Amino acid sequence: MMRLWLTICLGILVLCDGIRGQQRGRGRPPQIITPPGQYEGEVGGSVTLPCVINNLGRKSVFWMKGPEAGTGTIIMHIRSVRRRLVVPKQFQPVVQSGKMATEGTNLIINNLTPQDADKYTCTLTWARQKVTHSLTVTEPEDATTLEVAYDPPSRSASVRELASATFTCRAWGNPQPYVTWHKEGSEGEVLSEGEVLALRGVVGQDAGNYVCVVNNGISPEQTAVFTLQVEYLEVEVESGLVVVDSEERRAQLTCRVRGHPEPQVVWYHNRAVVEQQTTPSTQDLHHLYLGEVRPQDLGEYQCYVYTKGNHDSATVKLTAAPGPALVLSAQPHPQQPSALTVTWQIDSLAPLAYSDITFTQLATGDVIRRREAWTGEVEGEEGMQYTQSALLTLTPGASYSILIRGVTTDQQQGRDMDTPYIFTVPESATEPQQYQEEQSNEEETWKVLKATLNILSRLPKVLRVLQ
């Protein structure tokens, strides 16, 4: 029993002594105990620079490269977090690249090059403690000349869009060379590391020159340029719907074409080649001009593009908007004194579906709107003049202005009338026709001018027929 009590007491004394020792150590300042040293490594090899520290606690260690700690560059930071030594986020890339590593508070430098030869300082700046090592990098005794072979030997490749391309720089030498790749014009962006550059699913923007850089730290750096050509074809229309004015009758269809090799462009309408062709202008635009559009010219057009091994097309629809309506007359109905038969005409390249009629009573401002489905006649040399009549029941003796707008079967609305047609509803069926002569001389002149222009617009076709 006595022995048991003695054992327990001895254990308590040992434990208390250990705790006191930890408390005494915790109060001591950190101390670098590694002496300065001269270190040497071979090109391509690795070296460990020591920095052993007692009582580091929660402090940080900095490694600097340069002649003096105060003017050198910080290349590594090691922190003590919860009794673990960690490298902060901003220094993780150099660790992940494999160039540097840490072992406790020691610094490891891998893949040595002559540029790594320098002074390295481990410092506790806040404690005014540091240790500086000198690193010398030597060439291996069996170093050999750098040799590089290329595949394909022509250093060029031409592939179709979305295919794959592979370039290879095979390098030999001692130390073992390393290879990096970048695209010409983007030297700061490394695309790949290693002998093989694999480009998958290439598109037109991937075409260009790719540079292979070979270095082993001793021999002069070697570079080679590989050229990638991508056979691609892109076509798009500037506007999928082109609306031509039925009076002007001029249209321009445009498609944008890009590709390699240089693509050819042909316009089709109703599966037939359109003869009017133009050369592409700037920004890869190709235009088709139609100077005298006829009703049969409306419909879908294909901008067909092709190269030796590829083809594509884009579609644009050509339609027309009706011209302004022209009211021809407003005649009283013989059996209905308050009813008028209004007749109007609309020029339209595209078929009409209906007319929207708006008539306003001048004295009161009351507005009445009516939609009249197309049931009239189509006249004219090329079937462009649409004439229709409608029976309107209005207030006897009241004066009205009327506006008519045509709408095509594909919902293209015509322009407004230049001036409204003004008339007065007669008081009775026997009242003289004073109501319809209130149009101004200016409107009558416009009717004559419009009819004259309509005749003149047909003269070129008549001359062609006579020839």
VOPAGU-2260 file (C-alpha; in pm, 1 decimal, decimal comma):
REM VOPAGU-2260
SITE   aa  ch    i         X         Y         Z
SITE  MET   A    0       0,0       0,0       0,0
SITE  MET   A    1     283,8     236,2      88,1
SITE  ARG   A    2     451,4     167,9    -248,7
SITE  LEU   A    3     133,2     264,9    -433,2
SITE  TRP   A    4     114,3     600,5    -257,3
SITE  LEU   A    5     480,9     671,6    -330,9
SITE  THR   A    6     428,4     594,8    -702,5
SITE  ILE   A    7     130,1     831,0    -725,4
SITE  CYS   A    8     318,3    1113,8    -552,7
SITE  LEU   A    9     621,9    1070,9    -777,5
SITE  GLY   A   10     398,7    1086,9   -1088,3
SITE  ILE   A   11     238,2    1408,4    -968,1
SITE  LEU   A   12     580,8    1568,5    -907,6
SITE  VAL   A   13     700,6    1472,5   -1258,2
SITE  LEU   A   14     382,4    1611,8   -1416,9
SITE  CYS   A   15     407,1    1940,8   -1230,1
SITE  ASP   A   16     772,7    1975,7   -1324,0
SITE  GLY   A   17     684,9    1923,4   -1694,5
SITE  ILE   A   18     413,2    2188,9   -1680,5
SITE  ARG   A   19     648,6    2436,2   -1517,5
SITE  GLY   A   20     906,9    2360,1   -1784,1
SITE  GLN   A   21     651,0    2427,6   -2061,6
SITE  GLN   A   22     552,9    2754,3   -1897,9
SITE  ARG   A   23     917,3    2858,2   -1872,6
SITE  GLY   A   24     971,3    2768,3   -2244,6
SITE  ARG   A   25     656,3    2952,5   -2346,6
SITE  GLY   A   26     787,1    3271,4   -2205,4
SITE  ARG   A   27    1119,3    3252,1   -2391,3
SITE  PRO   A   28    1162,2    3450,1   -2718,3
SITE  PRO   A   29    1210,1    3267,2   -3051,6
SITE  GLN   A   30    1567,6    3193,6   -3150,0
SITE  ILE   A   31    1726,3    3092,5   -3484,8
SITE  ILE   A   32    1988,4    2832,2   -3402,6
SITE  THR   A   33    2101,0    2751,7   -3762,2
SITE  PRO   A   34    2438,1    2908,3   -3853,3
SITE  PRO   A   35    2503,0    3067,6   -4194,8
SITE  GLY   A   36    2625,2    2822,1   -4458,1
SITE  GLN   A   37    2753,0    2774,8   -4812,6
SITE  TYR   A   38    2533,8    2541,4   -5019,8
SITE  GLU   A   39    2580,8    2399,1   -5365,7
SITE  GLY   A   40    2348,9    2226,5   -5612,6
SITE  GLU   A   41    2356,3    2106,4   -5971,1
SITE  VAL   A   42    2140,8    2241,7   -6250,8
SITE  GLY   A   43    1817,6    2043,6   -6255,2
SITE  GLY   A   44    1867,7    1921,2   -5896,0
SITE  SER   A   45    1729,9    2028,6   -5557,2
SITE  VAL   A   46    1875,7    2188,6   -5244,2
SITE  THR   A   47    1744,5    2237,7   -4889,1
SITE  LEU   A   48    1834,6    2559,9   -4704,2
SITE  PRO   A   49    1792,5    2507,1   -4326,9
SITE  CYS   A   50    1643,6    2746,8   -4073,7
SITE  VAL   A   51    1581,6    2580,6   -3735,8
SITE  ILE   A   52    1398,9    2798,8   -3482,0
SITE  ASN   A   53    1335,7    2733,0   -3112,2
SITE  ASN   A   54    1020,5    2866,8   -2945,4
SITE  LEU   A   55     862,2    2989,8   -3268,6
SITE  GLY   A   56     517,1    3009,5   -3108,8
SITE  ARG   A   57     263,0    3183,2   -3328,3
SITE  LYS   A   58     515,9    3387,2   -3520,1
SITE  SER   A   59     592,6    3401,6   -3895,3
SITE  VAL   A   60     909,3    3319,2   -4088,8
SITE  PHE   A   61    1008,0    3494,1   -4412,9
SITE  TRP   A   62    1257,4    3368,6   -4672,2
SITE  MET   A   63    1413,0    3638,9   -4889,2
SITE  LYS   A   64    1629,7    3620,6   -5199,5
SITE  GLY   A   65    1891,6    3888,4   -5251,9
SITE  PRO   A   66    2217,4    4033,4   -5121,8
SITE  GLU   A   67    2064,6    4175,7   -4804,0
SITE  ALA   A   68    1754,8    4088,0   -4607,0
SITE  GLY   A   69    1633,4    4446,4   -4608,4
SITE  THR   A   70    1647,9    4482,8   -4987,3
SITE  GLY   A   71    1583,1    4125,7   -5103,0
SITE  THR   A   72    1262,4    3983,2   -5249,6
SITE  ILE   A   73    1028,5    3778,9   -5030,7
SITE  ILE   A   74     998,0    3439,4   -5195,8
SITE  MET   A   75     832,5    3238,5   -4914,5
SITE  HIS   A   76     621,6    3297,4   -4604,1
SITE  ILE   A   77     568,9    3031,6   -4335,3
SITE  ARG   A   78     314,0    3086,2   -4057,1
SITE  SER   A   79     247,6    2897,0   -3735,4
SITE  VAL   A   80    -126,0    2830,5   -3702,6
SITE  ARG   A   81    -250,8    2606,5   -3418,6
SITE  ARG   A   82      91,1    2443,1   -3387,4
SITE  ARG   A   83      99,9    2376,0   -3760,9
SITE  LEU   A   84     327,8    2542,8   -4012,9
SITE  VAL   A   85     140,1    2657,9   -4324,2
SITE  VAL   A   86     217,8    2854,8   -4641,4
SITE  PRO   A   87     -28,0    3143,0   -4704,1
SITE  LYS   A   88    -243,3    3154,9   -5015,3
SITE  GLN   A   89     -33,8    3410,2   -5205,9
SITE  PHE   A   90     269,0    3175,2   -5204,6
SITE  GLN   A   91      75,0    2859,9   -5294,9
SITE  PRO   A   92     129,0    2892,9   -5674,9
SITE  VAL   A   93     507,6    2856,4   -5645,7
SITE  VAL   A   94     457,0    2551,4   -5422,8
SITE  GLN   A   95     204,3    2397,1   -5659,6
SITE  SER   A   96     438,6    2450,7   -5956,2
SITE  GLY   A   97     697,1    2233,9   -5778,5
SITE  LYS   A   98     966,6    2499,8   -5788,9
SITE  MET   A   99     970,8    2547,3   -5410,7
SITE  ALA   A  100     863,4    2352,9   -5105,6
SITE  THR   A  101     895,4    2375,2   -4727,1
SITE  GLU   A  102    1004,7    2130,5   -4461,2
SITE  GLY   A  103     917,0    2285,2   -4129,1
SITE  THR   A  104    1078,1    2627,9   -4158,3
SITE  ASN   A  105    1341,4    2502,1   -4405,5
SITE  LEU   A  106    1323,6    2609,9   -4772,8
SITE  ILE   A  107    1355,4    2357,3   -5056,4
SITE  ILE   A  108    1439,4    2478,6   -5410,8
SITE  ASN   A  109    1378,9    2232,3   -5694,5
SITE  ASN   A  110    1479,6    2220,4   -6062,2
SITE  LEU   A  111    1777,8    2444,0   -6003,2
SITE  THR   A  112    1892,4    2682,7   -6275,0
SITE  PRO   A  113    2192,6    2917,2   -6285,6
SITE  GLN   A  114    1952,8    3201,1   -6205,2
SITE  ASP   A  115    1886,0    3044,9   -5863,5
SITE  ALA   A  116    2243,1    3112,4   -5747,7
SITE  ASP   A  117    2215,5    3391,9   -5484,8
SITE  LYS   A  118    2195,8    3469,2   -5114,4
SITE  TYR   A  119    1892,1    3345,6   -4920,4
SITE  THR   A  120    1793,6    3486,2   -4581,3
SITE  CYS   A  121    1563,4    3330,3   -4323,0
SITE  THR   A  122    1438,4    3611,0   -4105,3
SITE  LEU   A  123    1227,0    3684,2   -3799,2
SITE  THR   A  124    1200,4    4054,7   -3873,1
SITE  TRP   A  125     998,4    4141,1   -3563,6
SITE  ALA   A  126    1256,6    3960,6   -3345,1
SITE  ARG   A  127    1555,6    4111,9   -3534,0
SITE  GLN   A  128    1696,0    3767,0   -3604,4
SITE  LYS   A  129    1814,7    3625,9   -3937,0
SITE  VAL   A  130    2047,4    3375,9   -4095,9
SITE  THR   A  131    2183,0    3410,6   -4450,5
SITE  HIS   A  132    2300,9    3124,8   -4673,8
SITE  SER   A  133    2487,3    3140,2   -5005,1
SITE  LEU   A  134    2374,3    2911,0   -5288,6
SITE  THR   A  135    2596,9    2814,1   -5580,6
SITE  VAL   A  136    2453,8    2630,7   -5884,0
SITE  THR   A  137    2695,5    2426,4   -6093,8
SITE  GLU   A  138    2664,8    2243,5   -6421,5
SITE  PRO   A  139    2662,4    1861,8   -6413,3
SITE  GLU   A  140    2989,2    1700,9   -6514,0
SITE  ASP   A  141    2810,9    1501,9   -6783,4
SITE  ALA   A  142    2611,1    1795,4   -6926,0
SITE  THR   A  143    2523,0    1753,5   -7294,4
SITE  THR   A  144    2412,8    1982,6   -7573,3
SITE  LEU   A  145    2039,3    2049,6   -7601,8
SITE  GLU   A  146    1874,4    1873,8   -7897,1
SITE  VAL   A  147    1517,1    1921,7   -8020,1
SITE  ALA   A  148    1304,9    1738,4   -8281,5
SITE  TYR   A  149     971,9    1865,2   -8414,3
SITE  ASP   A  150     650,8    1691,5   -8516,0
SITE  PRO   A  151     513,8    1754,2   -8769,4
SITE  PRO   A  152     847,1    1836,2   -8932,5
SITE  SER   A  153     682,4    2113,2   -9137,8
SITE  ARG   A  154     570,1    2276,2   -8809,8
SITE  SER   A  155     230,7    2347,4   -8961,8
SITE  ALA   A  156    -110,7    2185,1   -8964,4
SITE  SER   A  157    -447,9    2253,3   -9123,5
SITE  VAL   A  158    -758,9    2101,6   -8965,3
SITE  ARG   A  159   -1133,6    2150,6   -8994,1
SITE  GLU   A  160   -1326,5    2334,6   -8728,2
SITE  LEU   A  161   -1397,9    2135,0   -8408,9
SITE  ALA   A  162   -1123,8    1884,3   -8494,7
SITE  SER   A  163    -800,9    1837,3   -8294,4
SITE  ALA   A  164    -441,0    1936,1   -8365,1
SITE  THR   A  165    -119,0    1819,1   -8197,0
SITE  PHE   A  166     226,6    1979,0   -8203,7
SITE  THR   A  167     534,4    1817,1   -8048,0
SITE  CYS   A  168     878,8    1943,3   -7938,7
SITE  ARG   A  169    1088,5    1642,6   -7829,8
SITE  ALA   A  170    1395,1    1758,8   -7636,2
SITE  TRP   A  171    1709,9    1575,9   -7515,6
SITE  GLY   A  172    1994,1    1693,8   -7298,4
SITE  ASN   A  173    2150,7    1691,2   -6955,2
SITE  PRO   A  174    2013,6    1844,2   -6743,5
SITE  GLN   A  175    1673,3    1727,1   -6859,4
SITE  PRO   A  176    1515,7    2012,8   -7059,4
SITE  TYR   A  177    1166,4    2143,1   -6989,9
SITE  VAL   A  178     923,5    2266,7   -7253,6
SITE  THR   A  179     655,1    2536,5   -7240,3
SITE  TRP   A  180     405,9    2656,7   -7501,2
SITE  HIS   A  181     240,3    2990,6   -7568,1
SITE  LYS   A  182      54,4    3154,9   -7855,9
SITE  GLU   A  183     222,6    3432,8   -8047,0
SITE  GLY   A  184     102,2    3763,9   -7910,2
SITE  SER   A  185      25,0    3613,6   -7566,5
SITE  GLU   A  186     377,0    3546,2   -7441,2
SITE  GLY   A  187     278,7    3589,8   -7077,6
SITE  GLU   A  188      14,2    3315,9   -7092,5
SITE  VAL   A  189     155,2    2961,4   -7077,0
SITE  LEU   A  190     -81,5    2726,9   -7260,2
SITE  SER   A  191      90,4    2403,2   -7171,3
SITE  GLU   A  192     399,4    2252,5   -7011,7
SITE  GLY   A  193     558,7    1944,1   -7162,5
SITE  GLU   A  194     666,0    1824,0   -7504,4
SITE  VAL   A  195     315,0    1790,6   -7652,0
SITE  LEU   A  196      64,1    2067,9   -7716,8
SITE  ALA   A  197    -283,3    1920,4   -7779,4
SITE  LEU   A  198    -551,9    2153,2   -7912,8
SITE  ARG   A  199    -899,2    1999,2   -7912,2
SITE  GLY   A  200   -1222,5    2124,1   -8065,0
SITE  VAL   A  201   -1048,4    2412,0   -8242,1
SITE  VAL   A  202   -1246,4    2706,4   -8385,1
SITE  GLY   A  203   -1154,0    2989,7   -8616,9
SITE  GLN   A  204   -1011,1    3204,2   -8335,9
SITE  ASP   A  205    -757,6    2928,6   -8255,0
SITE  ALA   A  206    -577,7    2973,7   -8586,0
SITE  GLY   A  207    -231,9    3133,3   -8557,5
SITE  ASN   A  208     125,4    3066,0   -8449,5
SITE  TYR   A  209     217,7    2862,8   -8141,5
SITE  VAL   A  210     566,8    2886,9   -7988,6
SITE  CYS   A  211     753,4    2598,4   -7827,0
SITE  VAL   A  212    1023,4    2711,4   -7578,5
SITE  VAL   A  213    1291,3    2456,7   -7472,5
SITE  ASN   A  214    1531,8    2527,4   -7185,7
SITE  ASN   A  215    1751,1    2321,5   -6955,3
SITE  GLY   A  216    1914,4    2608,1   -6765,8
SITE  ILE   A  217    2257,5    2562,1   -6929,3
SITE  SER   A  218    2234,0    2554,8   -7306,6
SITE  PRO   A  219    2095,5    2853,0   -7494,6
SITE  GLU   A  220    1715,0    2855,2   -7503,0
SITE  GLN   A  221    1562,0    2715,1   -7821,5
SITE  THR   A  222    1227,9    2815,7   -7970,3
SITE  ALA   A  223    1020,3    2690,8   -8262,5
SITE  VAL   A  224     704,9    2833,9   -8421,1
SITE  PHE   A  225     419,1    2604,8   -8528,3
SITE  THR   A  226     140,9    2738,6   -8753,2
SITE  LEU   A  227    -220,0    2622,4   -8717,2
SITE  GLN   A  228    -473,8    2686,7   -8992,0
SITE  VAL   A  229    -838,9    2616,9   -8912,3
SITE  GLU   A  230   -1074,8    2542,7   -9199,8
SITE  TYR   A  231   -1395,6    2705,5   -9082,9
SITE  LEU   A  232   -1700,0    2872,8   -9231,4
SITE  GLU   A  233   -1940,3    3119,6   -9070,7
SITE  VAL   A  234   -2233,4    3298,3   -9232,5
SITE  GLU   A  235   -2507,3    3511,3   -9083,0
SITE  VAL   A  236   -2753,8    3758,8   -9229,2
SITE  GLU   A  237   -2747,2    4116,2   -9107,9
SITE  SER   A  238   -3127,9    4109,0   -9084,2
SITE  GLY   A  239   -3351,3    3804,8   -9119,8
SITE  LEU   A  240   -3637,8    4018,8   -9254,3
SITE  VAL   A  241   -3605,2    4297,0   -9512,6
SITE  VAL   A  242   -3913,9    4509,5   -9585,7
SITE  VAL   A  243   -3915,8    4698,4   -9915,9
SITE  ASP   A  244   -4127,6    5007,3   -9972,8
SITE  SER   A  245   -4388,1    4937,5  -10242,0
SITE  GLU   A  246   -4332,3    5284,1  -10390,2
SITE  GLU   A  247   -3950,7    5295,3  -10385,2
SITE  ARG   A  248   -3919,3    4924,9  -10480,3
SITE  ARG   A  249   -3547,7    4902,0  -10389,7
SITE  ALA   A  250   -3390,3    4654,4  -10149,2
SITE  GLN   A  251   -3050,1    4545,4  -10024,0
SITE  LEU   A  252   -2987,0    4202,3   -9870,2
SITE  THR   A  253   -2667,7    4157,8   -9668,0
SITE  CYS   A  254   -2486,4    3860,2   -9517,6
SITE  ARG   A  255   -2164,1    3849,7   -9315,7
SITE  VAL   A  256   -1918,9    3575,6   -9417,6
SITE  ARG   A  257   -1600,8    3456,9   -9246,6
SITE  GLY   A  258   -1392,9    3153,8   -9325,7
SITE  HIS   A  259   -1069,2    2988,0   -9427,9
SITE  PRO   A  260    -987,6    2927,7   -9707,4
SITE  GLU   A  261   -1154,1    3236,3   -9858,0
SITE  PRO   A  262   -1519,9    3134,6   -9913,3
SITE  GLN   A  263   -1722,8    3193,9  -10230,5
SITE  VAL   A  264   -2069,7    3353,5  -10204,1
SITE  VAL   A  265   -2377,2    3293,0  -10422,6
SITE  TRP   A  266   -2731,2    3425,9  -10368,4
SITE  TYR   A  267   -3030,8    3200,5  -10442,8
SITE  HIS   A  268   -3403,0    3276,1  -10480,7
SITE  ASN   A  269   -3653,2    2995,6  -10539,4
SITE  ARG   A  270   -3359,5    2758,1  -10597,6
SITE  ALA   A  271   -3228,8    2971,9  -10881,3
SITE  VAL   A  272   -2907,0    3174,8  -10880,7
SITE  VAL   A  273   -2968,0    3546,8  -10859,4
SITE  GLU   A  274   -2766,9    3714,3  -11133,1
SITE  GLN   A  275   -2699,8    4044,9  -10954,6
SITE  GLN   A  276   -2378,6    3984,8  -10763,1
SITE  THR   A  277   -2144,0    4225,0  -10585,4
SITE  THR   A  278   -1798,4    4196,0  -10440,9
SITE  PRO   A  279   -1766,3    4189,5  -10061,2
SITE  SER   A  280   -1711,9    4517,9   -9887,2
SITE  THR   A  281   -1534,5    4579,5   -9559,1
SITE  GLN   A  282   -1597,1    4361,6   -9252,7
SITE  ASP   A  283   -1671,8    4054,3   -9469,3
SITE  LEU   A  284   -2011,0    4189,9   -9581,7
SITE  HIS   A  285   -2169,0    4062,4   -9906,0
SITE  HIS   A  286   -2458,8    4258,2  -10055,9
SITE  LEU   A  287   -2732,6    4172,2  -10304,4
SITE  TYR   A  288   -2892,6    4481,3  -10458,9
SITE  LEU   A  289   -3244,5    4468,0  -10606,2
SITE  GLY   A  290   -3318,4    4791,9  -10790,5
SITE  GLU   A  291   -3669,7    4724,3  -10926,8
SITE  VAL   A  292   -3848,3    4478,5  -10700,1
SITE  ARG   A  293   -4149,5    4297,9  -10846,8
SITE  PRO   A  294   -4414,4    4092,8  -10663,0
SITE  GLN   A  295   -4249,7    3771,9  -10784,6
SITE  ASP   A  296   -3918,6    3885,0  -10630,9
SITE  LEU   A  297   -4056,5    3859,1  -10276,8
SITE  GLY   A  298   -3985,8    3551,8  -10064,7
SITE  GLU   A  299   -3684,4    3378,4   -9915,1
SITE  TYR   A  300   -3327,2    3433,1  -10032,3
SITE  GLN   A  301   -3031,1    3211,4   -9940,2
SITE  CYS   A  302   -2681,5    3347,7   -9894,8
SITE  TYR   A  303   -2493,1    3029,2   -9988,1
SITE  VAL   A  304   -2122,0    3015,5   -9901,5
SITE  TYR   A  305   -1874,2    2737,9   -9976,4
SITE  THR   A  306   -1509,0    2639,3   -9971,8
SITE  LYS   A  307   -1336,3    2332,9  -10114,5
SITE  GLY   A  308   -1453,1    2107,5   -9831,5
SITE  ASN   A  309   -1730,2    2295,8   -9654,8
SITE  HIS   A  310   -2053,0    2485,0   -9718,8
SITE  ASP   A  311   -2323,3    2669,3   -9527,8
SITE  SER   A  312   -2610,4    2911,1   -9587,5
SITE  ALA   A  313   -2826,9    3170,8   -9416,8
SITE  THR   A  314   -3179,0    3277,2   -9511,1
SITE  VAL   A  315   -3330,7    3624,1   -9532,3
SITE  LYS   A  316   -3695,4    3693,5   -9613,5
SITE  LEU   A  317   -3785,8    3979,8   -9847,9
SITE  THR   A  318   -4135,0    4122,7   -9805,6
SITE  ALA   A  319   -4302,8    4455,4   -9880,9
SITE  ALA   A  320   -4501,9    4720,3   -9701,1
SITE  PRO   A  321   -4797,9    4877,3   -9887,0
SITE  GLY   A  322   -4782,9    5232,4  -10013,3
SITE  PRO   A  323   -5018,7    5503,8   -9885,6
SITE  ALA   A  324   -5386,5    5469,7   -9973,1
SITE  LEU   A  325   -5550,2    5701,9  -10226,6
SITE  VAL   A  326   -5926,8    5762,4  -10182,8
SITE  LEU   A  327   -6084,7    5775,3  -10528,4
SITE  SER   A  328   -6443,8    5864,6  -10441,3
SITE  ALA   A  329   -6718,9    5873,7  -10178,7
SITE  GLN   A  330   -7059,6    5822,4  -10345,7
SITE  PRO   A  331   -7401,1    5825,1  -10171,5
SITE  HIS   A  332   -7603,9    5505,6  -10167,3
SITE  PRO   A  333   -7925,2    5551,8  -10367,4
SITE  GLN   A  334   -8149,9    5375,6  -10110,1
SITE  GLN   A  335   -7970,6    5480,5   -9788,4
SITE  PRO   A  336   -7930,4    5860,5   -9751,2
SITE  SER   A  337   -7678,6    5834,2   -9464,9
SITE  ALA   A  338   -7465,8    5563,9   -9632,5
SITE  LEU   A  339   -7166,8    5628,5   -9857,6
SITE  THR   A  340   -6971,0    5397,3  -10081,7
SITE  VAL   A  341   -6601,8    5485,4  -10035,7
SITE  THR   A  342   -6355,2    5356,3  -10295,8
SITE  TRP   A  343   -5978,8    5362,1  -10247,7
SITE  GLN   A  344   -5664,5    5232,3  -10412,3
SITE  ILE   A  345   -5338,4    5100,0  -10262,5
SITE  ASP   A  346   -5016,2    5007,4  -10441,8
SITE  SER   A  347   -4856,8    4702,3  -10280,3
SITE  LEU   A  348   -4598,1    4448,5  -10393,5
SITE  ALA   A  349   -4724,4    4200,1  -10133,8
SITE  PRO   A  350   -5084,8    4069,2  -10116,9
SITE  LEU   A  351   -5320,5    4275,3   -9899,8
SITE  ALA   A  352   -5513,3    4111,3   -9615,6
SITE  TYR   A  353   -5728,7    4402,7   -9502,9
SITE  SER   A  354   -5748,9    4780,3   -9468,8
SITE  ASP   A  355   -5776,7    4974,0   -9143,2
SITE  ILE   A  356   -6017,6    5267,7   -9183,7
SITE  THR   A  357   -6032,3    5557,9   -8940,1
SITE  PHE   A  358   -6294,0    5832,3   -8994,5
SITE  THR   A  359   -6332,1    6132,5   -8764,3
SITE  GLN   A  360   -6638,9    6358,7   -8738,0
SITE  LEU   A  361   -6493,4    6707,0   -8770,1
SITE  ALA   A  362   -6753,3    6886,2   -8553,4
SITE  THR   A  363   -6740,3    6654,5   -8251,9
SITE  GLY   A  364   -6402,3    6483,1   -8287,7
SITE  ASP   A  365   -6567,1    6141,8   -8255,1
SITE  VAL   A  366   -6347,2    5867,8   -8401,9
SITE  ILE   A  367   -6476,0    5547,6   -8561,0
SITE  ARG   A  368   -6239,7    5264,6   -8661,8
SITE  ARG   A  369   -6323,2    4981,1   -8893,7
SITE  ARG   A  370   -6130,4    4689,7   -9040,6
SITE  GLU   A  371   -6228,9    4595,4   -9393,0
SITE  ALA   A  372   -6112,5    4253,5   -9518,4
SITE  TRP   A  373   -5972,4    4258,0   -9870,1
SITE  THR   A  374   -6238,2    4165,2  -10129,8
SITE  GLY   A  375   -6150,5    4405,8  -10409,3
SITE  GLU   A  376   -5974,9    4387,0  -10743,1
SITE  VAL   A  377   -5606,2    4374,8  -10836,0
SITE  GLU   A  378   -5506,5    4581,4  -11135,7
SITE  GLY   A  379   -5195,3    4715,2  -11299,2
SITE  GLU   A  380   -4933,2    4574,3  -11531,7
SITE  GLU   A  381   -4761,9    4376,8  -11254,7
SITE  GLY   A  382   -5058,6    4323,8  -11025,0
SITE  MET   A  383   -4969,7    4597,9  -10778,5
SITE  GLN   A  384   -5283,1    4818,1  -10763,5
SITE  TYR   A  385   -5545,8    4706,8  -10514,3
SITE  THR   A  386   -5886,0    4878,4  -10548,2
SITE  GLN   A  387   -6165,4    4824,6  -10294,9
SITE  SER   A  388   -6496,3    4978,3  -10189,2
SITE  ALA   A  389   -6683,1    4977,9   -9858,5
SITE  LEU   A  390   -7027,5    5099,7   -9752,6
SITE  LEU   A  391   -7009,7    5335,2   -9454,0
SITE  THR   A  392   -7317,4    5449,1   -9257,3
SITE  LEU   A  393   -7258,4    5794,4   -9104,8
SITE  THR   A  394   -7448,8    6091,4   -8960,7
SITE  PRO   A  395   -7641,9    6284,4   -9228,3
SITE  GLY   A  396   -7516,0    6636,7   -9281,4
SITE  ALA   A  397   -7191,1    6578,1   -9085,1
SITE  SER   A  398   -6841,7    6632,9   -9227,8
SITE  TYR   A  399   -6574,6    6365,3   -9185,3
SITE  SER   A  400   -6206,5    6305,9   -9252,9
SITE  ILE   A  401   -6104,4    5955,9   -9350,7
SITE  LEU   A  402   -5764,6    5778,6   -9327,2
SITE  ILE   A  403   -5701,4    5434,0   -9473,2
SITE  ARG   A  404   -5398,4    5210,1   -9422,8
SITE  GLY   A  405   -5334,5    4878,9   -9597,9
SITE  VAL   A  406   -5198,6    4568,8   -9417,9
SITE  THR   A  407   -5046,2    4270,1   -9600,8
SITE  THR   A  408   -5101,0    3901,7   -9536,2
SITE  ASP   A  409   -4774,7    3887,9   -9336,0
SITE  GLN   A  410   -4885,9    4187,0   -9124,3
SITE  GLN   A  411   -4673,0    4457,0   -9285,8
SITE  GLN   A  412   -4848,6    4789,9   -9238,9
SITE  GLY   A  413   -4853,6    5058,8   -9504,9
SITE  ARG   A  414   -4767,1    5424,3   -9463,7
SITE  ASP   A  415   -5024,6    5679,5   -9359,5
SITE  MET   A  416   -5202,4    5882,1   -9624,9
SITE  ASP   A  417   -5026,2    6206,9   -9705,0
SITE  THR   A  418   -5347,9    6406,1   -9637,9
SITE  PRO   A  419   -5687,2    6285,4   -9507,3
SITE  TYR   A  420   -5983,9    6268,3   -9745,1
SITE  ILE   A  421   -6258,6    6510,2   -9630,6
SITE  PHE   A  422   -6627,9    6480,8   -9726,1
SITE  THR   A  423   -6977,8    6571,5   -9605,4
SITE  VAL   A  424   -7265,5    6324,1   -9575,4
SITE  PRO   A  425   -7577,1    6453,4   -9757,7
SITE  GLU   A  426   -7896,9    6533,0   -9563,2
SITE  SER   A  427   -8108,2    6317,0   -9795,1
SITE  ALA   A  428   -8078,0    6100,5  -10098,9
SITE  THR   A  429   -8195,9    6386,2  -10323,9
SITE  GLU   A  430   -7945,4    6645,1  -10196,7
SITE  PRO   A  431   -7687,6    6755,2  -10454,4
SITE  GLN   A  432   -7341,8    6604,6  -10428,7
SITE  GLN   A  433   -7172,6    6900,0  -10255,9
SITE  TYR   A  434   -7018,4    6677,0   -9989,8
SITE  GLN   A  435   -6736,9    6527,7  -10194,5
SITE  GLU   A  436   -6590,6    6839,0  -10355,2
SITE  GLU   A  437   -6437,4    6988,2  -10038,9
SITE  GLN   A  438   -6095,7    6849,8  -10117,8
SITE  SER   A  439   -5833,2    7119,6  -10162,3
SITE  ASN   A  440   -5675,3    7190,3  -10500,1
SITE  GLU   A  441   -5351,8    7064,4  -10350,3
SITE  GLU   A  442   -5495,4    6713,7  -10297,8
SITE  GLU   A  443   -5638,7    6704,4  -10653,1
SITE  THR   A  444   -5295,3    6800,8  -10782,5
SITE  TRP   A  445   -5144,5    6518,3  -10574,5
SITE  LYS   A  446   -5380,7    6264,2  -10732,0
SITE  VAL   A  447   -5281,5    6372,7  -11082,8
SITE  LEU   A  448   -4912,0    6369,1  -10991,6
SITE  LYS   A  449   -4934,5    6023,0  -10835,7
SITE  ALA   A  450   -5109,8    5882,8  -11140,5
SITE  THR   A  451   -4846,5    6043,3  -11368,2
SITE  LEU   A  452   -4559,2    5899,7  -11162,7
SITE  ASN   A  453   -4723,8    5558,9  -11171,7
SITE  ILE   A  454   -4730,5    5571,6  -11553,7
SITE  LEU   A  455   -4370,3    5696,8  -11576,8
SITE  SER   A  456   -4248,4    5413,5  -11348,7
SITE  ARG   A  457   -4374,6    5163,5  -11606,4
SITE  LEU   A  458   -4191,0    5321,7  -11902,7
SITE  PRO   A  459   -3863,5    5120,0  -11857,3
SITE  LYS   A  460   -4060,2    4794,7  -11875,7
SITE  VAL   A  461   -4248,5    4911,5  -12185,5
SITE  LEU   A  462   -3919,8    5003,2  -12355,6
SITE  ARG   A  463   -3772,9    4662,9  -12273,5
SITE  VAL   A  464   -4078,3    4494,3  -12428,0
SITE  LEU   A  465   -4053,0    4709,9  -12741,6
SITE  GLN   A  466   -3684,8    4621,4  -12778,3
